[in-house]
Amino acid sequence: MDIIVRAAVKPIPSISIAQQTVDADGRQAEIRIKGRHDISAIPRIVPVCEAMVLLVLADFMLHPFPGEKDGSKV
């Protein structure tokens, strides 16, 4: 039996305050980001959703079904 899951993900907001960093040469630099630019979460959300579905299904299987006590038939 197939399990179909639909999920919606909101964009991760970028930090809009000035931040200290270093450039490719190791010199001190400051960056400021405007808007939402972090697209790296999109490819990684699929395995996260799959893992969460598996956790929920495993948790469900640990609960006794109606008419059963502690997983064994009454």
Residue pairs with C-beta under 8 A, 6 or more apart in sequence:
3 53
3 57
5 49
5 53
7 45
7 49
9 41
9 42
9 45
11 36
11 38
11 41
12 36
12 38
12 41
13 36
13 38
14 33
14 34
14 35
14 36
14 37
14 38
15 33
16 32
16 33
16 34
17 32
18 30
18 31
18 32
19 30
19 31
19 32
20 28
20 29
20 30
21 28
21 29
21 30
21 31
22 28
22 29
23 29
62 71
64 70
64 71
67 73
67 74
68 74
